[in-house]
Amino acid sequence: MSKTKNRLNVQFRMPLNYEELLKKEAAKQQISPNEMAKKIVMYQLLSDEDGVFRNVAKLKHILLPTYIVMFKSIFDIMASNPSMTFENATALANEHIFQKANERVQKILESQFGIEG
């Protein structure tokens, strides 16, 4: 299914003086007032420290490298043991890498920050 089928069409009215400011800023940047409004809204959503969009972006930046390292570890195990299945390589990596890393992180969180999990 195309992403454009369920897109939200946002429209709103602004006081005339704000509309004029928007038009002037859009003209300076050589874009349409609609694109300028979109740019302003996206900036605000992504710059708010407690905003959902910002937190999702942070989470993605944390999770992606984590999963890359995780699957790279499994791939390396399988590459050095061609007869090993993905499930067995995952179990081995879990036992010798991920579980120990998790324990180390937990110890750091407890000793440095007092966070128990």
MDAnalysis code that builds the backbone (N, CA, C; Angstrom):
import MDAnalysis as mda
import numpy as np

u = mda.Universe.empty(351, n_residues=117, atom_resindex=np.repeat(np.arange(117), 3), trajectory=True)
u.add_TopologyAttr("name", ["N", "CA", "C"] * 117)
u.add_TopologyAttr("resid", np.arange(1, 118))
u.add_TopologyAttr("resname", ["MET", "SER", "LYS", "THR", "LYS", "ASN", "ARG", "LEU", "ASN", "VAL", "GLN", "PHE", "ARG", "MET", "PRO", "LEU", "ASN", "TYR", "GLU", "GLU", "LEU", "LEU", "LYS", "LYS", "GLU", "ALA", "ALA", "LYS", "GLN", "GLN", "ILE", "SER", "PRO", "ASN", "GLU", "MET", "ALA", "LYS", "LYS", "ILE", "VAL", "MET", "TYR", "GLN", "LEU", "LEU", "SER", "ASP", "GLU", "ASP", "GLY", "VAL", "PHE", "ARG", "ASN", "VAL", "ALA", "LYS", "LEU", "LYS", "HIS", "ILE", "LEU", "LEU", "PRO", "THR", "TYR", "ILE", "VAL", "MET", "PHE", "LYS", "SER", "ILE", "PHE", "ASP", "ILE", "MET", "ALA", "SER", "ASN", "PRO", "SER", "MET", "THR", "PHE", "GLU", "ASN", "ALA", "THR", "ALA", "LEU", "ALA", "ASN", "GLU", "HIS", "ILE", "PHE", "GLN", "LYS", "ALA", "ASN", "GLU", "ARG", "VAL", "GLN", "LYS", "ILE", "LEU", "GLU", "SER", "GLN", "PHE", "GLY", "ILE", "GLU", "GLY"])
u.atoms.positions = np.array([
    [0.834, -1.178, 0.000],
    [0.000, 0.000, 0.000],
    [0.881, 1.245, 0.000],
    [0.497, 2.198, -0.768],
    [1.254, 3.438, -0.894],
    [1.135, 4.273, 0.373],
    [2.222, 4.932, 0.729],
    [2.219, 5.788, 1.915],
    [1.333, 7.019, 1.717],
    [1.076, 7.402, 0.479],
    [0.315, 8.624, 0.224],
    [-1.181, 8.436, 0.404],
    [-1.683, 7.206, 0.442],
    [-3.125, 6.982, 0.554],
    [-3.693, 7.459, 1.881],
    [-2.940, 7.322, 2.945],
    [-3.449, 7.667, 4.268],
    [-2.799, 8.919, 4.845],
    [-2.254, 9.758, 4.027],
    [-1.579, 10.957, 4.532],
    [-2.593, 11.976, 5.012],
    [-2.220, 12.667, 6.051],
    [-3.058, 13.693, 6.647],
    [-2.874, 14.999, 5.885],
    [-3.975, 15.585, 5.463],
    [-3.925, 16.868, 4.780],
    [-4.198, 17.947, 5.822],
    [-3.167, 18.659, 6.222],
    [-3.292, 19.667, 7.274],
    [-3.552, 21.026, 6.640],
    [-4.614, 21.668, 7.092],
    [-4.927, 23.020, 6.637],
    [-5.355, 23.824, 7.856],
    [-4.977, 25.086, 7.874],
    [-5.390, 25.942, 8.978],
    [-5.359, 27.391, 8.526],
    [-6.102, 28.215, 9.224],
    [-6.137, 29.649, 8.944],
    [-5.244, 30.350, 9.955],
    [-4.581, 31.395, 9.475],
    [-3.717, 32.183, 10.353],
    [-4.182, 33.627, 10.317],
    [-3.905, 34.361, 11.395],
    [-4.187, 35.797, 11.341],
    [-3.434, 36.415, 10.157],
    [-4.002, 37.435, 9.572],
    [-3.449, 38.035, 8.360],
    [-1.993, 38.453, 8.523],
    [-1.629, 39.018, 9.671],
    [-0.243, 39.462, 9.849],
    [0.723, 38.270, 9.861],
    [0.304, 37.128, 10.415],
    [1.161, 35.936, 10.392],
    [1.275, 35.379, 8.977],
    [0.171, 35.441, 8.268],
    [0.176, 34.951, 6.888],
    [1.151, 35.765, 6.040],
    [1.163, 37.073, 6.254],
    [2.092, 37.930, 5.511],
    [3.542, 37.615, 5.874],
    [3.804, 37.385, 7.163],
    [5.155, 37.006, 7.585],
    [5.578, 35.688, 6.939],
    [4.648, 34.739, 6.889],
    [4.928, 33.447, 6.268],
    [5.254, 33.623, 4.788],
    [4.469, 34.442, 4.101],
    [4.710, 34.681, 2.671],
    [6.072, 35.341, 2.443],
    [6.424, 36.314, 3.289],
    [7.717, 36.994, 3.145],
    [8.876, 36.031, 3.369],
    [8.775, 35.208, 4.414],
    [9.845, 34.245, 4.702],
    [9.955, 33.209, 3.588],
    [8.828, 32.765, 3.074],
    [8.828, 31.794, 1.974],
    [9.477, 32.401, 0.731],
    [9.172, 33.656, 0.455],
    [9.769, 34.327, -0.705],
    [11.281, 34.451, -0.541],
    [11.736, 34.756, 0.687],
    [13.177, 34.845, 0.951],
    [13.871, 33.525, 0.660],
    [13.214, 32.422, 1.020],
    [13.815, 31.102, 0.834],
    [13.466, 30.488, -0.522],
    [12.708, 31.240, -1.303],
    [12.303, 30.819, -2.649],
    [11.561, 29.483, -2.643],
    [10.619, 29.380, -1.704],
    [9.737, 28.217, -1.645],
    [8.307, 28.715, -1.471],
    [7.344, 27.824, -1.646],
    [5.941, 28.223, -1.501],
    [5.611, 28.436, -0.023],
    [4.600, 29.257, 0.248],
    [4.177, 29.435, 1.639],
    [3.791, 28.100, 2.292],
    [3.204, 27.193, 1.509],
    [2.835, 25.879, 2.034],
    [4.081, 25.100, 2.463],
    [5.119, 25.119, 1.635],
    [6.375, 24.437, 1.981],
    [7.027, 25.091, 3.192],
    [6.928, 26.404, 3.280],
    [7.499, 27.116, 4.425],
    [6.779, 26.709, 5.711],
    [5.444, 26.648, 5.665],
    [4.669, 26.241, 6.838],
    [5.032, 24.812, 7.240],
    [5.181, 23.949, 6.252],
    [5.565, 22.554, 6.519],
    [6.933, 22.503, 7.199],
    [7.859, 23.302, 6.699],
    [9.209, 23.358, 7.254],
    [9.187, 23.816, 8.719],
    [8.388, 24.822, 9.005],
    [8.283, 25.351, 10.367],
    [7.693, 24.302, 11.308],
    [6.633, 23.648, 10.872],
    [5.990, 22.631, 11.711],
    [6.945, 21.473, 11.969],
    [7.620, 20.987, 10.939],
    [8.553, 19.872, 11.106],
    [9.700, 20.263, 12.035],
    [10.205, 21.467, 11.885],
    [11.275, 21.933, 12.768],
    [10.808, 21.909, 14.220],
    [9.615, 22.423, 14.452],
    [9.090, 22.475, 15.814],
    [8.888, 21.078, 16.382],
    [8.347, 20.174, 15.582],
    [8.118, 18.805, 16.058],
    [9.426, 18.097, 16.389],
    [10.452, 18.340, 15.598],
    [11.719, 17.643, 15.798],
    [12.635, 18.325, 16.804],
    [12.381, 19.588, 17.131],
    [13.277, 20.290, 18.045],
    [12.780, 20.290, 19.488],
    [11.527, 19.947, 19.720],
    [10.982, 19.901, 21.078],
    [11.611, 18.734, 21.829],
    [12.354, 19.015, 22.902],
    [13.079, 17.981, 23.658],
    [12.180, 16.847, 24.120],
    [10.946, 17.159, 24.500],
    [10.031, 16.135, 25.000],
    [9.056, 15.660, 23.929],
    [9.232, 16.115, 22.708],
    [8.307, 15.768, 21.638],
    [8.421, 14.315, 21.198],
    [7.303, 13.760, 20.790],
    [7.251, 12.368, 20.353],
    [8.156, 12.140, 19.151],
    [8.134, 13.035, 18.170],
    [8.949, 12.851, 16.971],
    [10.429, 12.827, 17.321],
    [10.832, 13.702, 18.209],
    [12.236, 13.758, 18.613],
    [12.632, 12.471, 19.329],
    [11.769, 11.994, 20.213],
    [12.062, 10.768, 20.940],
    [12.114, 9.563, 20.014],
    [11.233, 9.520, 19.025],
    [11.258, 8.423, 18.052],
    [12.552, 8.474, 17.254],
    [12.971, 9.669, 16.856],
    [14.229, 9.803, 16.107],
    [15.410, 9.361, 16.965],
    [15.416, 9.739, 18.251],
    [16.490, 9.317, 19.152],
    [16.497, 7.801, 19.293],
    [15.315, 7.233, 19.464],
    [15.198, 5.788, 19.627],
    [15.714, 5.060, 18.393],
    [15.385, 5.576, 17.224],
    [15.860, 4.950, 15.985],
    [17.382, 5.009, 15.906],
    [17.959, 6.140, 16.290],
    [19.419, 6.276, 16.245],
    [20.112, 5.368, 17.255],
    [19.422, 5.019, 18.317],
    [19.983, 4.094, 19.302],
    [19.800, 2.648, 18.851],
    [18.602, 2.320, 18.382],
    [18.291, 0.931, 18.046],
    [18.995, 0.431, 16.796],
    [19.097, 1.250, 15.777],
    [19.686, 0.784, 14.520],
    [21.110, 0.267, 14.703],
    [22.024, 1.022, 15.303],
    [23.376, 0.482, 15.497],
    [23.400, -0.746, 16.404],
    [22.498, -0.775, 17.383],
    [22.434, -1.927, 18.279],
    [22.101, -3.192, 17.501],
    [21.099, -3.114, 16.651],
    [20.711, -4.287, 15.872],
    [21.736, -4.628, 14.803],
    [22.405, -3.635, 14.262],
    [23.476, -3.916, 13.296],
    [24.574, -4.730, 13.973],
    [24.991, -4.304, 15.152],
    [26.036, -5.029, 15.888],
    [25.550, -6.429, 16.260],
    [24.303, -6.515, 16.681],
    [23.757, -7.810, 17.074],
    [23.779, -8.792, 15.898],
    [23.244, -8.389, 14.756],
    [23.209, -9.285, 13.603],
    [24.597, -9.520, 13.016],
    [25.482, -8.542, 13.136],
    [26.866, -8.730, 12.684],
    [27.540, -9.801, 13.523],
    [27.286, -9.802, 14.820],
    [27.856, -10.831, 15.697],
    [27.378, -12.217, 15.283],
    [26.089, -12.340, 15.026],
    [25.530, -13.627, 14.600],
    [26.108, -14.031, 13.251],
    [26.217, -13.081, 12.335],
    [26.795, -13.350, 11.014],
    [28.236, -13.836, 11.143],
    [29.020, -13.190, 12.000],
    [30.418, -13.599, 12.195],
    [30.512, -15.025, 12.738],
    [29.632, -15.360, 13.670],
    [29.622, -16.725, 14.211],
    [29.294, -17.720, 13.104],
    [28.291, -17.397, 12.302],
    [27.903, -18.300, 11.210],
    [28.994, -18.393, 10.151],
    [29.704, -17.283, 9.905],
    [30.778, -17.288, 8.905],
    [31.940, -18.172, 9.352],
    [32.203, -18.183, 10.649],
    [33.310, -19.015, 11.142],
    [32.884, -20.465, 11.372],
    [31.578, -20.710, 11.387],
    [31.029, -22.066, 11.541],
    [29.934, -22.273, 10.496],
    [30.289, -22.550, 9.237],
    [29.303, -22.620, 8.153],
    [28.154, -23.607, 8.379],
    [28.369, -24.631, 9.175],
    [27.300, -25.614, 9.392],
    [26.299, -25.169, 10.467],
    [26.594, -24.087, 11.159],
    [25.736, -23.630, 12.255],
    [24.500, -22.917, 11.711],
    [23.347, -23.217, 12.295],
    [22.104, -22.556, 11.888],
    [22.022, -21.167, 12.519],
    [21.136, -20.359, 11.981],
    [20.916, -19.016, 12.516],
    [20.483, -19.096, 13.982],
    [19.589, -20.024, 14.295],
    [19.091, -20.174, 15.663],
    [20.214, -20.551, 16.624],
    [21.079, -21.486, 16.207],
    [22.197, -21.890, 17.068],
    [23.209, -20.755, 17.239],
    [23.467, -20.032, 16.158],
    [24.389, -18.894, 16.236],
    [23.817, -17.811, 17.151],
    [22.509, -17.607, 17.070],
    [21.850, -16.623, 17.934],
    [21.957, -17.035, 19.401],
    [21.728, -18.317, 19.678],
    [21.833, -18.814, 21.059],
    [23.254, -18.648, 21.589],
    [24.234, -18.952, 20.751],
    [25.636, -18.813, 21.147],
    [25.982, -17.344, 21.417],
    [25.566, -16.465, 20.507],
    [25.821, -15.028, 20.684],
    [25.106, -14.511, 21.928],
    [23.903, -14.985, 22.160],
    [23.147, -14.557, 23.336],
    [23.875, -14.951, 24.617],
    [24.348, -16.183, 24.657],
    [25.014, -16.687, 25.858],
    [26.353, -16.004, 26.117],
    [27.137, -15.795, 25.079],
    [28.508, -15.307, 25.272],
    [28.705, -13.808, 25.023],
    [27.757, -13.171, 24.345],
    [27.933, -11.742, 24.041],
    [26.817, -10.910, 24.662],
    [25.587, -11.124, 24.206],
    [24.482, -10.238, 24.569],
    [24.137, -10.300, 26.051],
    [24.111, -11.500, 26.609],
    [23.780, -11.645, 28.027],
    [24.836, -10.973, 28.909],
    [26.095, -11.164, 28.570],
    [27.179, -10.552, 29.351],
    [27.180, -9.030, 29.192],
    [26.910, -8.570, 27.977],
    [26.839, -7.123, 27.750],
    [25.691, -6.518, 28.549],
    [24.557, -7.199, 28.557],
    [23.401, -6.721, 29.308],
    [23.711, -6.656, 30.804],
    [24.390, -7.668, 31.317],
    [24.774, -7.669, 32.733],
    [25.711, -6.507, 33.048],
    [26.655, -6.249, 32.165],
    [27.608, -5.150, 32.370],
    [26.885, -3.803, 32.360],
    [25.978, -3.619, 31.413],
    [25.213, -2.370, 31.340],
    [24.386, -2.192, 32.609],
    [23.762, -3.265, 33.065],
    [22.949, -3.189, 34.279],
    [23.794, -2.787, 35.484],
    [24.993, -3.338, 35.591],
    [25.889, -2.980, 36.701],
    [26.266, -1.502, 36.642],
    [26.541, -1.005, 35.445],
    [26.885, 0.417, 35.284],
    [25.698, 1.291, 35.673],
    [24.497, 0.933, 35.210],
    [23.304, 1.715, 35.548],
    [23.075, 1.747, 37.056],
    [23.294, 0.619, 37.707],
    [23.095, 0.560, 39.158],
    [24.174, 1.334, 39.911],
    [25.440, 1.128, 39.542],
    [26.530, 1.765, 40.293],
    [26.673, 3.257, 40.001],
    [26.475, 3.662, 38.768],
    [26.680, 5.063, 38.397],
    [25.437, 5.931, 38.566],
    [24.256, 5.328, 38.330],
    [23.034, 6.132, 38.310],
    [21.978, 5.687, 39.315],
    [22.227, 4.579, 40.006],
    [21.259, 4.090, 40.981],
    [19.991, 3.532, 40.364],
    [20.056, 3.155, 39.099],
    [18.885, 2.623, 38.399],
    [18.924, 1.106, 38.478],
    [17.898, 0.542, 39.086],
    [17.820, -0.915, 39.182],
    [16.807, -1.422, 38.170],
    [17.111, -2.540, 37.563],
    [16.192, -3.042, 36.548],
    [16.004, -4.473, 36.682],
])
